Amino acid sequence: MIFQHILFLAAMILISRKAILCVDDERIILTSLRDQIARNFGDRYIYEFAESTEEAWEVIEEFCEEQINLLIIVSDWLMPGMKGDEFLIQVHQKFPRIVKVLLTGQADSEAIARTRKQANLYAYIPKPWDEANLIKIIRSGLRKTDE
């Protein structure tokens, strides 16, 4: 019985060492993403939310230091400072295994095509988004990380 409890705790630690990061300069979007992702995935993952690409890089660095496996990034495109396609391309150059999703109502087709080619963009989701579609894409992307 004690051994089973130890295995359960070890599994929970491993599960909680996996993360999803959402990046958007609009707090209301991040709140919606948080609510929808948490409602569908519960406590299986660590969720982080950044209001800029600079803040996202800080989160990524913290994850690296704490050996947390960042599985997927959902990023807006039009943000102050750096656009989402540029950010995802930089992420891909350093962390090619992270699944990258662009969630935006502003990106032009050239930016999406560039991100697909240079960052191995997994999916593009237009705003406003449908929760079921968002979750389906995230779930599918998470399965991809198991490959």
C-alpha positions as CSV (number, residue, x, y, z in Angstrom):
1,M,0.0,0.0,0.0
2,I,2.8,2.4,0.9
3,F,4.6,1.5,-2.4
4,Q,1.5,2.3,-4.4
5,H,1.2,5.7,-2.6
6,I,4.8,6.5,-3.4
7,L,4.3,5.5,-7.1
8,F,1.2,7.8,-7.2
9,L,3.1,10.7,-5.7
10,A,6.0,10.1,-8.2
11,A,3.5,10.1,-11.1
12,M,1.9,13.3,-9.9
13,I,5.3,15.0,-9.7
14,L,6.1,13.9,-13.2
15,I,2.8,15.0,-14.5
16,S,3.0,18.4,-12.9
17,R,6.5,18.9,-14.4
18,K,4.8,19.5,-17.8
19,A,3.5,22.9,-18.8
20,I,1.4,25.0,-21.2
21,L,2.3,28.6,-21.9
22,C,-0.1,31.2,-23.3
23,V,1.1,34.6,-24.6
24,D,-1.3,37.5,-25.3
25,D,-1.1,41.2,-24.5
26,E,-4.8,41.2,-23.6
27,R,-5.5,40.1,-20.0
28,I,-9.1,39.2,-20.8
29,I,-7.8,36.7,-23.5
30,L,-5.4,35.1,-21.1
31,T,-8.2,34.8,-18.5
32,S,-10.4,33.1,-21.0
33,L,-7.6,30.8,-22.1
34,R,-6.8,29.9,-18.4
35,D,-10.4,29.1,-17.7
36,Q,-10.9,27.0,-20.8
37,I,-7.7,25.1,-20.5
38,A,-8.0,24.5,-16.7
39,R,-11.6,23.3,-17.2
40,N,-10.6,20.7,-19.7
41,F,-7.2,19.6,-18.4
42,G,-7.6,20.1,-14.7
43,D,-4.4,19.8,-12.7
44,R,-2.5,17.6,-15.2
45,Y,-0.3,20.5,-16.3
46,I,1.3,23.7,-15.1
47,Y,-0.3,26.7,-16.8
48,E,1.5,30.0,-17.2
49,F,0.3,33.2,-18.9
50,A,2.5,36.0,-20.2
51,E,1.3,39.4,-21.4
52,S,4.4,40.0,-23.6
53,T,7.1,38.0,-25.4
54,E,9.6,39.4,-22.9
55,E,7.6,37.9,-20.0
56,A,7.2,34.7,-21.9
57,W,11.0,34.3,-22.3
58,E,11.3,34.9,-18.5
59,V,8.8,32.0,-17.9
60,I,10.6,29.8,-20.4
61,E,13.9,30.5,-18.6
62,E,12.3,29.7,-15.2
63,F,10.9,26.4,-16.6
64,C,14.4,25.5,-17.8
65,E,15.9,26.2,-14.4
66,E,13.2,24.2,-12.7
67,Q,13.4,21.4,-15.2
68,I,9.8,21.8,-16.2
69,N,9.0,20.5,-19.6
70,L,7.2,23.2,-21.7
71,L,5.1,21.2,-24.1
72,I,3.0,23.8,-25.9
73,I,2.9,27.5,-26.5
74,V,-0.3,29.3,-27.6
75,S,0.6,32.8,-28.8
76,D,-1.1,35.8,-30.1
77,W,0.4,37.5,-33.2
78,L,-0.1,41.2,-32.8
79,M,1.6,42.3,-29.6
80,P,3.7,45.3,-28.6
81,G,7.4,44.8,-29.0
82,M,7.6,41.5,-30.9
83,K,5.0,39.9,-33.1
84,G,4.0,36.3,-32.3
85,D,5.5,34.8,-35.5
86,E,8.9,36.3,-34.6
87,F,8.6,34.9,-31.1
88,L,7.6,31.4,-32.2
89,I,10.4,31.3,-34.7
90,Q,12.9,32.2,-32.0
91,V,11.4,29.6,-29.7
92,H,11.7,27.0,-32.4
93,Q,15.3,27.8,-32.9
94,K,16.1,27.1,-29.3
95,F,13.4,24.5,-28.4
96,P,12.2,22.8,-31.6
97,R,10.2,20.1,-29.7
98,I,7.8,22.7,-28.2
99,V,4.5,22.6,-30.1
100,K,3.6,26.1,-31.3
101,V,0.0,27.4,-31.9
102,L,-0.8,30.9,-33.2
103,L,-4.1,32.2,-31.8
104,T,-5.0,35.6,-33.4
105,G,-7.4,37.7,-35.3
106,Q,-4.8,39.9,-36.8
107,A,-2.1,37.8,-38.6
108,D,-1.8,38.0,-42.3
109,S,-1.4,34.9,-44.5
110,E,2.3,35.7,-45.0
111,A,3.0,35.7,-41.3
112,I,1.1,32.4,-40.8
113,A,3.0,30.8,-43.8
114,R,6.4,32.1,-42.5
115,T,5.6,30.7,-39.0
116,R,4.6,27.3,-40.5
117,K,7.8,27.1,-42.4
118,Q,10.3,28.6,-39.9
119,A,8.8,27.6,-36.6
120,N,7.0,24.4,-37.6
121,L,3.7,26.0,-36.6
122,Y,1.4,23.2,-35.4
123,A,-1.9,25.1,-35.8
124,Y,-3.4,28.5,-36.4
125,I,-6.6,29.4,-34.6
126,P,-8.5,32.5,-35.6
127,K,-10.0,34.8,-33.0
128,P,-12.7,34.7,-31.8
129,W,-12.1,31.0,-31.2
130,D,-14.3,28.1,-30.3
131,E,-13.4,26.4,-27.0
132,A,-13.9,22.9,-28.4
133,N,-11.6,23.6,-31.3
134,L,-9.0,25.2,-29.1
135,I,-9.0,22.2,-26.7
136,K,-9.0,19.7,-29.6
137,I,-5.9,21.4,-31.1
138,I,-4.1,21.5,-27.7
139,R,-5.0,17.9,-26.9
140,S,-3.7,16.8,-30.3
141,G,-0.5,18.9,-29.9
142,L,0.1,17.4,-26.5
143,R,-0.2,13.9,-28.0
144,K,2.4,15.0,-30.5
145,T,4.8,15.7,-27.7
146,D,4.5,12.0,-26.6
147,E,5.9,10.8,-30.0
